[in-house]
Amino acid sequence: MAPRLKLDWVDVRTDAHRALARVQLSLDEDVRAGGASVPISENAWQRAVAEATLRAVSAFVGGAFALTLDSVAEVRTGRHPLIVVTLVMHDGHREMFLSGTAPIVDHRHAAVARAVLHGLNRWVEPLLTRDVRPAPPVDRL
């Protein structure tokens, strides 16, 4: 199975002027965090969490590509509300528009981070490395 980033925690704080978010991701024992601060608005905390998650992902993949948040919103349909994010990934040659979703079943802040990871997982997985020992050679008859 390909390596996947795990969401460890999300912390969000707001004041009269800014929404601040910090997100921690891990891959086995490798832990990275990202932070973001955005001006206060109706969905400031959502943008801050999404930006912080993008920065944490970037800490794992380095400069392989640039990630930009396009939009983040809560959509109310069905049994559980959903967080929907749209992202732009630029690898130096092309620009790709990606989207991700996550149901809000436990914590709204975590749902935003999970939606970002949902949108990026298949693009990020090939860039993640683990300390894995190669399998022993198979004898062929």
N, C-alpha and C positions, 0 to 999 in steps of 0.2 A: 504494500500500500504506500502511496506517495506521502511524503511528510506534509502535515497540515499545521498551521499556526493555531495555537490554543489561546483563547481569551481568558486571562487570569482575573483581571478586575478593571473597573471603570470608576473614576472619581470625577464628579462634576460639582462645581461651586459657581454661584452667581453673586454679583453685587449690583449696584445701581447702574454700572456702566459696561460690565463685561461678563461673559460666561467663560469659565476656565474649565478645561477637561484634561484628564490624564488617563491614558490607557496603557495597560501592560499586557504584552503577548509573550508566549513562550513556545519554544520548540525543544522538546525534551528538557534539558537543564539550561538551555540558552534562553535568557530572559532579556527582553528589550521593551522600552517604554517610549511613548510619544506624548507630547503635550500640545495644547492649542488654546488660544485666547481669541475670542471674537466679540465684536461690539454687541451689546444687548439688543435683541429683537424678539419677535414672537417665537421663532424657532432657533434661537441662538444656542441653546444647550445641545440641540441635535447637530448643528453645524460644528460646534466645538468638539463633540465626541467623534464625529466622522473625520474631521481634520486630524485629531490626535491619533486615531486609528491608522490613518494613512501614514502619519509620521512614524509610528511604531513599525508598520510593515516596511517602510523605506529603510529603517534601521537594520532590517534583516537582509534586504536585497540590494542595498547600496545604491549606486547610480545606474543600475541596469535599465531603468526607465523612470520617467517623471510621472507622478500621480497628482491629479487635480480633482477636487470635489466639484461636481456640477450642481447637484441638487440633493436634498434630503427632505423627506416628508413622511408624515403618518397618514396612512390610507385606511379608512374605516369600511371594510367589506367583510362579509362572512362572520365567522364565530369570533375570531381574534383580529384586532387591528394589526396592520403590517407597517413596518418601516421599509420604505423604498429609497434606495440611493442610486444616483447616476454619477459615473466617474469618467474621467478622461485619462487614458494612459498613452504616453508618447515615448517611443523607444528610439528616437533620433531619426527614424525613417518614415514612420507612419503614426497616425493618431487613431486610437481605437476608443469607442464609446462603450462603456460597460455598465451593467446594472446589477444590483443585488437586492435581495429582500430578506426580511426576517420577521416572524410573528412576534408580537409583544405578548409573551406568555408569563414572564416573570418580572423583569425589570426593564423599563423603557430605555435607560442608558445602555444597557448591555445589548438590547435589540439593535440599536444603531450600529454598534461596533460589529455585531454578527452580520448585519446586512452588508457592511463594507467588505468583510472577509468573504462573504458569499459571492460578491461581485469580482473579487480578485483571486480566489483560491486557485483556479486552473491556470492562471498566468504566473502566479508566484511559486507554485509547487516545484517547477523545474529548477528554480534558482535556490531553493533551500537545500542545505546539505546537512547530513547527520554523520556522526562517526560510526559508520557501519562497516564491519569486516566483510570482505568478499566471501561468497560461498565457496566451499571447496570444489575443485574441478570434478566433473562427473566422468567416470570411465565409460567410454563408448565401446560397444562390442563390434 
